[in-house]
Amino acid sequence: MEIRDLRSFIDVLESKGELIRIKEPVELAKAPAMMRESDKMDKPAPFFEKIVGYNVPLVSCLLSNMRRIALALGVEREQIIHKLTEYLDHPIKPKIVQDGPVKEVVVKKNIDLLKMFPIPVHAKKDSGPFVSSGVVVARDPETGRLNLSYNRMEVKGPTKLGIHIDPWRHLGDFYNVAESRGEALPIAVCIGLDPAIEIAAAAKVPFDEFELAGAIRGRPIELVKGESVDIEVPAHAEIVIEGRILPKIREPEGPFAEFMGYYGMHPAQPVFEITCITHRESPIYRTMLGASWEHIILGNVIYREPVLYKFVKHVVPTVKAVHLPPYASGLLALISIKKENEGTPKNAIFAALASHVNIKQVVVVDEDVDIFDPKDVWWAIATRTQADKDWLIMPRAFGHPLDKTSDRGVTTKVGIDATVPLARKAEFERVV
Ligand code: MN
């Protein structure tokens, strides 16, 4: 089955037992707890056919585990790391088409976002309903190239949202240029997409992320022109919210559930004003829970595992597998190697810590340990390490400022060599 939009991906997930249709009506306020259980307990993604008070169904947790990422990419689980590396090197430019299903309904008047779509309050102390799965498409005011990004957006009025923009990212650059000219920055927020576009939007690349989505699919992504903004959007999106980020305005925004599993507070943020909404007939609203595995996989795992693999492979060619488990928010790196020298686990630790600034703990195990099973990893730590000899503590390196135990990001890193001594290998033969 070929995936070209959200609907065809839902069909694929359903056929593999990875999605469940909930037919009975559910109150919008109750849906996030059901999504969170599905995400954390590795249950099928919930598709809420009837949210009370809405004619638009709601879906979430579509990319909450690597099995679904593999289905989205159309590859085997073990190939993901290598395939992502390949896609990054072979971008395919998108193609502009005249019309597409996202234009079936065009709404320019009487817009009221919260009445139109079931946008939930995702976590107990979130400051309000957030648009969290929207891929923001913007055009670089200087070069004209498009950029895709995720930005949390708090709904503040019928046509008004707050938008969180990190100044050091591409959208931040574009907004700074527009604002310095006293101009608003036009954007289009695309919701309910081919997962290739959702996955590509999570990458940091020097080109238009639609080209990365094209590489994943092996063909150009089809785009149509916006109605009220000079921006192209996916022709097969479920919903597109067009508008402008206003210059010189900052308002309080958040808290919102962040990837470390805590609520994130930030300085006041810009405001986004809606100019037009287009959507398919009978659209599906797609959301992502903050601090969910889906959120962490897209934001902190999927494009960091290939870099981790590359760095470790560079110094330890016998590396078997690497993993950044989402249950540790991207801070923990797990590595299995075929050990050929007593010192190589330490080299693997150094390489892992160098591969991304967020990585704070590294565990290296032998190839008989399954790094995708936390029980197996803890068994190895418990039975194969002595802390004074095998735990390497590296104080006061830079990590992530959202780490609440850090001193504004200055944090202590630890590497655990849980491999067995080569000379005593026979004693450590596992019971089978
Ligand atoms: Mn970018």
Boltz pocket constraint, residues with backbone or C-beta under 6 A from the ligand:
constraints:
  - pocket:
      binder: B
      contacts: [[A, 147], [A, 148], [A, 170], [A, 203], [A, 204], [A, 205], [A, 207], [A, 209]]
      max_distance: 6.0
